[in-house]
């Protein structure tokens, strides 16, 4: 089913962070959280299968890992907007 909502992936190693962002975005009419993922290869596989419009990538923790993952997402699809989040 095709939707006109903005499809968003939330990527963070912190479960409560993912859950909180998902909860807040669920109140926005034009946004649909299409998936939540740890910062690992699972998100890359999901992007290959069903790319979102936006990937929110939490880089708290090892910054190199978060930034490297953001680069890999961009390489998978240059059409995906990436928003890097950090506390």
Secondary structure as UniProt FT lines:
FT   STRAND          6..11
FT   HELIX           15..25
FT   TURN            26..27
FT   TURN            29..30
FT   STRAND          31..37
FT   HELIX           41..49
FT   STRAND          54..58
FT   HELIX           63..76
FT   TURN            78..79
FT   STRAND          81..85
//
